[in-house]
Amino acid sequence: MKTKHGMGAVAAALLVAGCLAGGVAYAQSKPEVVIGYEDNGADPYMVSMAEHLFERHMNADVQYKLFSSGPAAMSALASNSLTFMCGIGIPPLVTAIAQGLPMTIVYNQERYTNAAGIVVKPESGIRDVAGLQGKKIAIVAGSQASFELATFLAQAHVPYSAVTQINMAPPQMRTSWVTGAIDAAIVWDPVFSALRAAGGKAIKTDGDLPREASSYNVCIANAEWAKAHPELTAGFVAALDEGYQVTQAHRDRALAEMARQTGVTVAVAQSELAGYELFSGADQTTAKVMGSGAGAKTSATYQTLVNTAKVLNTIGRIQSVPATFDANVAPQYSQSLAH
């Protein structure tokens, strides 16, 4: 994430100021809530959007904003022009936390299994992760991919610096793939699937990562804002859960809505969705997601924050590992959904 020196005390001050200003705005009858999201391929939150579930569960003027990547969204969160951000990976969040920004996970949407990973060109001669040495790989620097690449390279005993990383947005990867500017890419759907369809071979998927050091899409908010507006935050979480429930109970309807929003066929949307382990609202307070109470510290989400921070520190993306993530995992807004 290219915000190592770009955010920090100033951004934190902006967030605090925004929270205070928000207090005035929320005295009005219809507060504005801006929900940011990424194009991660088919996802249940698209059902929540398409069926106006956020509007139904929150007494607010709901707006939506699309971002090309997590690092780009973090800048908007820092300036307080976003209320919530969905579809974001753990590394941009950890980087922001390390810089002092009070961000918290209010809902863990899903774990990547087969919807992201490393894809290589057959003619590159790369057969496995060890074969990446000396090769050029496309990556969204500072995104979830930085953590994944570092983890996979370490497992293969390949120095992080031995691979030439070319920073580019996922849509650019398609062009670079065709022109031969890159040998490989580490990316998520829909581009991950598109490159495989173009003849690429997946040598690693996120399903190869352990649950406590995994790749997740999460929805985040300013921790202070969420604490000051628990009803709106709980309503936001309830809307995400209902999108999940509709997806489970009415799969065809949900897939049609996802396909419409992402501009792909229903078959592609179905393939993309199959690459996730999806989480419900009730799942949020379980150990495999965020846990509950004292159990939050040993949950898969919390441990992933810790392990991601260690990797980002090792590769020089953050200066130090935060002492605690207690304020950055918030299962309490899902408590009413627990079984």
C-alpha positions in Angstrom: 0.0 0.0 0.0 1.6 3.3 -1.1 0.6 5.3 1.9 3.5 4.6 4.2 4.2 8.3 4.6 1.0 9.6 3.2 -1.3 8.9 6.1 -0.7 9.0 9.8 -1.3 11.8 12.4 -2.9 14.1 9.8 -5.3 11.4 8.6 -6.1 10.4 12.1 -6.9 14.0 13.0 -9.2 14.1 9.9 -11.0 11.0 11.0 -11.5 12.4 14.6 -12.7 15.7 13.2 -15.0 13.8 10.8 -16.5 11.9 13.7 -17.2 15.1 15.6 -18.7 16.7 12.6 -20.7 13.6 12.0 -22.3 14.0 15.4 -23.9 17.2 14.2 -25.1 15.6 11.0 -26.6 12.7 12.8 -28.8 14.9 14.8 -30.8 15.3 11.6 -33.5 12.9 10.6 -31.7 11.2 7.7 -27.9 10.9 8.1 -25.9 10.2 5.0 -24.2 6.8 5.0 -21.7 6.2 2.2 -20.8 2.5 1.5 -17.7 1.9 -0.5 -17.0 -1.4 -2.3 -14.6 -3.1 -4.7 -15.2 -5.3 -7.7 -14.2 -8.6 -6.2 -16.5 -10.5 -8.5 -19.9 -11.9 -7.4 -20.6 -11.4 -3.7 -23.7 -11.5 -1.4 -23.4 -7.8 -0.5 -24.4 -7.1 -4.1 -27.7 -8.6 -3.2 -27.9 -6.3 -0.2 -27.4 -3.4 -2.6 -29.7 -4.6 -5.4 -32.6 -5.3 -3.0 -32.1 -2.1 -1.0 -31.5 -4.0 2.2 -29.1 -1.4 3.5 -31.8 1.2 3.1 -34.3 -1.1 4.8 -32.1 -1.8 7.8 -30.7 1.7 8.3 -32.6 4.9 8.8 -30.2 6.7 6.6 -29.6 8.3 3.2 -27.5 5.5 1.7 -25.0 6.2 -1.1 -22.6 3.8 -2.8 -19.1 4.3 -4.2 -16.9 1.9 -6.2 -13.1 1.7 -5.6 -10.5 0.1 -7.7 -8.5 -1.3 -4.7 -8.2 -1.3 -0.9 -5.4 1.2 -0.7 -7.5 3.7 -2.8 -10.4 3.2 -0.4 -8.2 3.9 2.6 -7.5 7.4 1.5 -11.3 8.1 1.3 -11.8 6.6 4.8 -9.0 8.8 6.1 -10.7 11.9 4.7 -14.1 10.7 6.2 -15.8 10.7 2.9 -16.7 7.0 3.5 -18.8 5.5 6.3 -18.2 1.8 5.5 -16.0 0.0 3.1 -16.7 -3.6 2.0 -14.6 -6.0 -0.1 -11.4 -4.8 1.4 -8.4 -7.1 2.2 -6.6 -7.4 5.5 -3.2 -5.8 4.5 -4.5 -2.3 3.7 -6.5 -2.4 6.9 -3.4 -3.5 8.9 -1.3 -0.8 7.3 -3.9 1.9 8.3 -4.0 0.5 11.8 -0.2 0.6 12.1 -0.4 4.3 11.1 -2.8 5.0 13.9 -6.1 5.1 12.0 -9.0 3.8 14.2 -10.4 1.3 11.8 -12.4 -1.8 12.8 -13.9 -4.9 11.1 -17.6 -4.9 11.6 -18.3 -7.9 9.3 -16.0 -10.5 7.8 -17.7 -11.3 4.5 -15.8 -14.3 3.3 -12.5 -16.2 3.0 -10.9 -16.6 -0.4 -10.4 -20.2 -1.4 -10.3 -20.5 -5.2 -11.2 -17.0 -6.2 -7.6 -15.6 -5.9 -4.1 -16.7 -6.2 -1.0 -16.8 -8.5 -1.6 -17.4 -12.2 1.3 -17.9 -14.6 1.8 -18.0 -18.4 2.5 -21.5 -19.6 5.3 -20.3 -21.9 7.0 -18.6 -19.0 8.4 -21.9 -17.8 7.1 -21.3 -14.3 5.9 -24.6 -12.7 5.7 -23.6 -9.1 6.4 -20.7 -6.6 10.2 -21.4 -6.7 10.1 -20.8 -10.4 9.1 -17.2 -9.8 12.7 -16.2 -9.1 13.9 -13.7 -11.6 10.4 -13.4 -13.2 8.0 -10.4 -13.4 4.7 -10.7 -11.5 1.9 -8.2 -11.6 0.6 -7.2 -8.1 -1.6 -4.5 -6.5 1.1 -3.3 -4.1 -0.1 -3.0 -0.5 -3.2 -5.1 -1.1 -3.9 -8.6 0.1 -1.7 -9.8 -2.7 1.5 -8.4 -1.0 0.8 -10.6 2.1 0.0 -13.6 0.0 3.1 -13.3 -2.2 5.4 -12.9 0.8 3.8 -15.9 2.5 4.0 -18.1 -0.6 7.6 -17.1 -1.3 8.6 -17.8 2.3 7.1 -21.2 2.2 9.1 -21.9 -1.0 12.3 -20.4 0.5 12.4 -17.8 -2.2 13.7 -14.3 -1.2 11.0 -11.7 -1.4 13.4 -9.4 -3.4 14.1 -12.2 -5.9 10.9 -11.6 -7.8 10.3 -8.4 -9.8 7.0 -7.0 -8.7 5.1 -4.7 -11.1 2.5 -2.6 -9.4 -0.7 -2.3 -11.4 -4.5 -2.3 -11.0 -6.3 -5.6 -11.8 -7.8 -4.3 -15.1 -4.3 -3.4 -16.4 -3.1 -6.9 -15.8 -5.3 -8.2 -18.6 -3.5 -5.9 -21.1 0.0 -6.7 -19.7 -0.8 -10.4 -19.9 -1.6 -10.1 -23.6 1.4 -7.9 -24.5 3.8 -10.2 -22.6 4.9 -7.5 -20.1 4.4 -9.9 -17.2 5.1 -13.6 -16.6 2.6 -14.0 -13.8 0.0 -12.2 -11.7 -1.2 -12.5 -8.1 -4.8 -11.2 -8.2 -8.4 -11.9 -7.3 -11.6 -12.4 -9.3 -12.8 -11.4 -11.8 -9.3 -11.0 -13.2 -7.9 -14.2 -11.7 -10.6 -16.2 -13.5 -10.1 -14.2 -16.7 -6.4 -14.9 -16.9 -7.0 -18.6 -16.3 -9.6 -18.5 -19.1 -6.9 -16.9 -21.3 -4.7 -19.9 -20.8 -3.0 -19.1 -17.5 -2.2 -21.8 -15.0 -2.9 -21.3 -11.3 0.1 -22.5 -9.2 -1.3 -21.3 -5.9 -4.8 -20.3 -4.6 -5.7 -18.6 -1.4 -7.2 -21.8 -0.2 -3.6 -22.9 0.4 -3.3 -20.3 3.2 -4.1 -21.4 6.8 -7.3 -19.9 8.3 -5.4 -17.9 10.9 -3.2 -16.3 8.3 -5.7 -16.2 5.4 -7.2 -13.9 2.8 -10.5 -12.4 3.7 -12.8 -9.7 2.4 -14.1 -7.6 5.2 -16.3 -4.6 5.8 -14.8 -1.9 8.0 -15.7 1.4 9.6 -14.1 4.0 11.8 -14.2 2.4 15.2 -15.1 5.7 17.0 -18.0 6.3 14.5 -19.3 2.8 14.9 -19.2 3.1 18.7 -21.1 6.4 18.5 -23.7 5.0 16.1 -24.3 1.4 17.2 -27.8 1.2 15.7 -26.7 2.2 12.2 -23.7 -0.2 12.4 -25.9 -3.1 13.6 -28.4 -2.2 10.8 -25.5 -2.3 8.3 -24.5 -5.8 9.6 -28.1 -7.0 9.5 -28.3 -5.9 5.8 -25.2 -7.9 4.9 -26.5 -11.0 6.7 -29.8 -10.7 4.9 -27.9 -10.6 1.6 -26.2 -13.8 2.6 -29.5 -15.4 3.6 -31.1 -14.5 0.2 -28.0 -15.9 -1.6 -28.3 -19.2 0.3 -32.1 -19.5 -0.1 -32.6 -18.1 -3.5 -29.4 -18.8 -5.4 -30.7 -18.2 -8.9 -32.1 -14.8 -8.0 -29.0 -13.8 -6.2 -26.7 -14.9 -9.0 -28.7 -13.0 -11.5 -28.4 -9.8 -9.4 -24.7 -10.3 -8.9 -24.2 -10.9 -12.7 -26.1 -7.7 -13.5 -24.0 -5.6 -11.1 -20.6 -7.0 -12.2 -21.4 -7.2 -15.9 -20.7 -10.9 -16.3 -22.8 -13.9 -17.2 -24.6 -15.9 -14.5 -22.2 -18.8 -15.1 -19.2 -16.6 -14.4 -20.9 -15.2 -11.3 -21.5 -18.7 -10.1 -17.9 -19.7 -10.7 -16.7 -16.5 -8.8 -19.0 -17.1 -5.9 -17.8 -20.7 -5.6 -14.3 -19.4 -4.9 -15.3 -18.1 -1.5 -16.2 -19.5 1.9 -19.1 -17.2 2.8 -19.9 -16.1 6.3 -23.3 -15.3 7.8 -24.2 -12.8 10.5 -24.4 -15.7 13.0 -20.9 -16.9 11.9 -19.3 -13.6 12.9 -19.2 -14.4 16.6 -17.8 -17.9 16.1 -14.1 -18.7 16.5 -13.6 -19.3 12.7 -14.5 -15.7 12.1 -14.4 -12.9 14.8 -15.2 -14.8 18.0 -17.0 -13.2 20.9 -15.8 -11.4 24.1 -12.5 -12.7 25.3 -12.6 -15.2 22.5 -12.1 -12.5 19.9 -8.3 -12.6 20.5 -8.0 -16.2 19.5 -10.4 -16.0 16.5 -9.2 -16.6 12.9 -9.8 -12.9 12.0 -7.8 -11.5 14.9 -5.0 -13.9 14.4 -4.9 -13.0 10.7 -4.5 -9.4 11.6 -1.5 -10.3 13.8 0.1 -12.6 11.3 -0.4 -10.2 8.4 1.2 -7.4 10.5 4.3 -9.6 11.1 4.6 -10.2 7.3 4.1 -6.6 6.4 6.7 -5.6 8.9 9.2 -8.1 7.6 8.9 -6.9 4.0 9.0 -3.2 5.1 5.5 -2.1 4.5 4.9 -1.1 8.1 7.4 0.2 10.6 6.3 -1.9 13.5 3.6 -4.5 14.5 0.8 -3.0 16.6 0.8 -4.1 20.2 -2.9 -5.1 20.0 -5.8 -5.3 17.7 -8.5 -5.3 20.4 -10.1 -2.2 19.0 -10.0 -3.5 15.4 -12.3 -6.5 15.6 -15.9 -5.8 16.4 -18.1 -8.9 16.6 -20.5 -7.1 19.0 -22.5 -5.6 16.2 -23.4 -9.1 15.1 -24.3 -10.3 18.5 -28.1 -10.2 17.9 -27.7 -12.5 14.9 -25.9 -15.2 16.9 -27.8 -18.5 17.2 
